[in-house]
Amino acid sequence: MLAVIGGSGLSELTSLHRVQRRQVTTPYGEPSSALTFGRIGERELVFLARHGDGHTIPPHQINYRANIRALADCAPSGIVAVAAVGGIRADLAPGDLLVPHQIIDYTWGRQATYHQLPEGTLRHIDFTEPYDAGLRLRLLAVAARLGLMLGDGAVYAATQGPRLETAAEIDRLQRDGADVVGMTGMPEAALARELDVPYAAINIVANHAAGRGASRRAISLAEIDAVLATAMQSVRRLIEQLIGHDD
């Protein structure tokens, strides 16, 4: 069974059959939404809406520990996290799809580990490669079979939100080596690693980052919604085919 976390623009998977919603709790509280179980063909999937069913939970207030623990308790073969990002790299345009390979974490104050006192025990994880290599390759292979353009590799900068960044902040992120910017990639990836669940991400470039391209003077939030509505059709196809080949 594969697990999918849906972000902005992906609050449900309409292609699921035999759907069952299950409200769960964890030692870390309740996840953002009920878990949605269903099938695509004969393959099972569990889906979680990261921002809640009505997209009401801002990035800095998401209970990431509860979300990842709730999915991990389902014993999935892996977690695919879908997230909208701003494009920093010059060759990235709204609507592009990417599978990031690295993370720089600029977030603060989030509950970012399961290993803290008094309830936890100390455990260090290797986070050299933050995304699961096998799951990334599967995503790329499925995209190739579908004829979908899916970029292989990007450095994801995780910022605090919920506001978008200033142009000067984006300049800084670019100097640091970031290709895209989002608000939810951390601590999701690290928490999944702590629980030994393979984790990979699909990033949708929703807009040029602040000070870049069409966002040189301002970012149009209305245009972001339009880009996501179109791009998510490709994301849904990719996920459906990935589930069909889930081993």
C-alpha positions as CSV (number, residue, x, y, z in Angstrom):
1,M,0.0,0.0,0.0
2,L,1.3,3.4,-0.9
3,A,0.6,6.6,1.1
4,V,0.1,10.0,-0.5
5,I,0.2,13.4,1.2
6,G,-1.7,16.0,-0.7
7,G,-0.8,19.7,-0.5
8,S,-2.2,22.8,-2.0
9,G,-4.3,21.9,-5.1
10,L,-4.6,18.2,-4.1
11,S,-7.0,17.7,-1.3
12,E,-8.5,14.5,-2.6
13,L,-8.0,11.7,-5.2
14,T,-11.2,11.3,-7.1
15,S,-10.0,8.1,-8.9
16,L,-10.1,6.1,-5.7
17,H,-12.7,3.3,-5.4
18,R,-14.1,1.5,-2.4
19,V,-13.3,4.6,-0.3
20,Q,-13.3,4.5,3.4
21,R,-12.5,7.4,5.7
22,R,-11.0,6.7,9.1
23,Q,-10.4,9.2,11.8
24,V,-7.4,8.3,13.8
25,T,-5.3,9.6,16.6
26,T,-1.6,9.2,17.6
27,P,0.6,9.7,20.6
28,Y,1.3,13.1,19.1
29,G,-2.3,14.2,18.6
30,E,-4.6,14.1,15.6
31,P,-3.4,14.3,12.0
32,S,-4.5,17.1,9.7
33,S,-7.4,15.1,8.3
34,A,-9.1,11.7,8.4
35,L,-7.2,9.0,6.5
36,T,-8.8,8.1,3.2
37,F,-8.4,4.5,2.2
38,G,-9.2,3.3,-1.3
39,R,-8.1,1.3,-4.3
40,I,-7.0,2.1,-7.8
41,G,-7.5,-1.1,-9.7
42,E,-6.4,-3.8,-7.2
43,R,-3.8,-1.6,-5.5
44,E,-4.5,0.0,-2.1
45,L,-3.7,3.6,-1.2
46,V,-4.0,5.8,1.9
47,F,-4.4,9.5,1.4
48,L,-3.9,12.4,3.9
49,A,-4.7,16.1,3.2
50,R,-1.8,18.0,4.7
51,H,-3.6,21.2,5.2
52,G,-6.9,19.6,6.3
53,D,-10.0,18.8,4.4
54,G,-10.9,22.5,3.9
55,H,-7.3,23.6,3.4
56,T,-7.4,25.6,6.7
57,I,-4.2,24.6,8.5
58,P,-1.2,26.9,7.7
59,P,2.2,25.3,7.1
60,H,3.7,26.3,10.5
61,Q,0.7,24.9,12.4
62,I,0.5,21.5,10.7
63,N,1.0,18.6,13.2
64,Y,3.7,16.9,11.1
65,R,4.5,14.3,13.7
66,A,0.9,13.2,13.9
67,N,0.6,13.1,10.1
68,I,3.7,11.0,9.5
69,R,3.0,8.7,12.5
70,A,-0.6,8.1,11.4
71,L,0.6,7.1,7.9
72,A,3.5,5.0,9.2
73,D,1.0,3.0,11.4
74,C,-0.6,1.9,8.1
75,A,2.7,0.2,7.2
76,P,2.9,1.8,3.7
77,S,5.5,0.8,1.1
78,G,6.4,4.5,1.0
79,I,5.1,8.0,1.2
80,V,4.8,10.3,-1.8
81,A,4.3,13.9,-0.7
82,V,2.9,16.4,-3.2
83,A,3.6,20.1,-2.7
84,A,3.5,23.4,-4.6
85,V,6.7,25.4,-4.8
86,G,8.0,28.6,-6.1
87,G,10.6,28.3,-8.9
88,I,14.0,30.0,-8.1
89,R,16.1,28.4,-10.8
90,A,16.0,30.4,-14.1
91,D,14.9,27.4,-16.2
92,L,11.8,26.6,-14.1
93,A,8.4,27.8,-15.1
94,P,4.9,27.6,-13.6
95,G,3.5,24.1,-14.3
96,D,6.8,22.3,-14.2
97,L,7.0,19.1,-12.2
98,L,10.0,18.0,-10.2
99,V,11.3,15.3,-8.0
100,P,13.6,17.1,-5.5
101,H,16.8,15.4,-4.3
102,Q,18.0,17.7,-1.5
103,I,16.6,20.0,1.2
104,I,17.8,23.1,3.0
105,D,15.7,23.7,6.2
106,Y,15.0,27.3,7.2
107,T,12.0,26.5,9.4
108,W,11.9,27.1,13.1
109,G,9.9,26.2,16.2
110,R,8.2,23.2,14.6
111,Q,7.9,19.8,16.4
112,A,10.6,18.3,14.2
113,T,11.5,15.0,15.8
114,Y,10.1,12.0,17.7
115,H,13.3,11.7,19.7
116,Q,13.0,14.3,22.5
117,L,12.7,14.1,26.2
118,P,10.8,13.2,28.3
119,E,8.8,10.9,26.0
120,G,11.4,10.0,23.5
121,T,14.9,8.5,23.3
122,L,17.9,9.9,21.6
123,R,18.5,8.6,18.0
124,H,20.5,10.2,15.3
125,I,19.5,9.5,11.7
126,D,21.6,9.8,8.6
127,F,20.0,12.5,6.4
128,T,22.7,12.8,3.8
129,E,20.2,11.9,1.1
130,P,16.9,13.1,2.5
131,Y,14.6,11.4,-0.1
132,D,14.4,7.7,-0.7
133,A,16.4,6.8,-3.8
134,G,14.3,3.9,-4.9
135,L,11.0,5.8,-4.6
136,R,12.4,8.7,-6.6
137,L,13.5,6.4,-9.4
138,R,10.1,4.8,-9.5
139,L,8.4,8.2,-9.9
140,L,10.8,9.1,-12.7
141,A,10.3,5.8,-14.4
142,V,6.5,6.0,-14.3
143,A,6.6,9.6,-15.6
144,A,8.8,8.4,-18.5
145,R,6.3,5.7,-19.4
146,L,3.5,8.3,-19.4
147,G,5.4,10.8,-21.4
148,L,5.2,13.3,-18.6
149,M,8.0,15.8,-18.1
150,L,9.3,15.3,-14.6
151,G,12.5,17.0,-13.6
152,D,15.1,14.8,-11.9
153,G,16.6,16.7,-9.0
154,A,16.1,20.1,-7.3
155,V,17.3,21.6,-4.0
156,Y,14.2,22.4,-1.9
157,A,14.3,25.3,0.5
158,A,11.8,24.9,3.3
159,T,10.7,28.2,4.7
160,Q,8.5,29.0,7.7
161,G,5.4,30.6,6.0
162,P,2.6,31.3,5.8
163,R,3.7,34.5,4.1
164,L,5.6,34.2,0.8
165,E,9.2,35.3,0.7
166,T,10.7,38.7,-0.1
167,A,12.8,39.1,-3.3
168,A,15.9,39.6,-1.1
169,E,15.1,36.3,0.8
170,I,14.9,34.5,-2.6
171,D,18.2,36.0,-3.6
172,R,19.7,34.5,-0.4
173,L,18.1,31.1,-1.0
174,Q,19.6,31.1,-4.5
175,R,23.1,32.0,-3.2
176,D,22.6,29.0,-0.8
177,G,22.0,26.7,-3.7
178,A,18.2,26.3,-3.6
179,D,16.3,25.7,-6.8
180,V,12.7,25.8,-5.4
181,V,11.0,27.1,-2.3
182,G,8.2,25.7,-0.3
183,M,6.8,25.6,3.3
184,T,6.0,22.0,4.1
185,G,8.9,19.8,3.1
186,M,10.4,19.9,6.6
187,P,10.1,18.3,9.0
188,E,8.0,15.8,7.0
189,A,11.0,14.2,5.3
190,A,13.0,13.9,8.5
191,L,10.1,12.4,10.5
192,A,9.6,9.8,7.8
193,R,13.3,8.9,8.0
194,E,13.1,8.6,11.8
195,L,10.3,6.0,11.3
196,D,12.1,4.2,8.5
197,V,9.4,4.9,5.9
198,P,10.6,5.6,2.4
199,Y,9.7,9.2,1.5
200,A,9.8,11.1,-1.8
201,A,8.2,14.3,-3.1
202,I,6.6,15.6,-6.2
203,N,7.0,19.4,-6.5
204,I,4.7,21.5,-8.7
205,V,6.2,24.8,-9.7
206,A,3.2,27.1,-9.0
207,N,4.9,30.4,-9.7
208,H,8.2,32.1,-10.2
209,A,9.6,32.9,-6.8
210,A,9.6,36.5,-5.6
211,G,11.7,38.8,-7.8
212,R,11.9,36.3,-10.6
213,G,10.2,36.2,-14.0
214,A,6.5,37.1,-13.9
215,S,6.9,37.6,-10.1
216,R,9.5,40.3,-10.4
217,R,7.2,42.9,-8.8
218,A,4.5,40.8,-7.2
219,I,3.2,37.2,-7.1
220,S,-0.3,36.6,-8.4
221,L,-2.1,34.3,-6.1
222,A,-5.0,33.9,-8.6
223,E,-2.5,32.6,-11.2
224,I,-1.1,30.1,-8.7
225,D,-4.6,28.5,-8.3
226,A,-5.0,28.3,-12.1
227,V,-1.5,26.7,-12.6
228,L,-2.2,24.1,-9.8
229,A,-5.6,23.2,-11.2
230,T,-4.0,22.3,-14.5
231,A,-0.8,20.7,-13.2
232,M,-2.6,18.5,-10.7
233,Q,-4.2,16.5,-13.6
234,S,-0.7,15.3,-14.5
235,V,0.1,14.6,-10.8
236,R,-3.0,12.5,-10.4
237,R,-2.1,10.5,-13.5
238,L,1.4,9.9,-12.2
239,I,0.2,8.8,-8.8
240,E,-2.4,6.5,-10.3
241,Q,0.2,4.7,-12.4
242,L,2.6,4.6,-9.6
243,I,0.0,2.8,-7.4
244,G,-0.6,0.4,-10.3
245,H,3.0,-0.6,-10.2
246,D,3.4,-0.6,-6.4
247,D,5.2,-3.7,-5.2
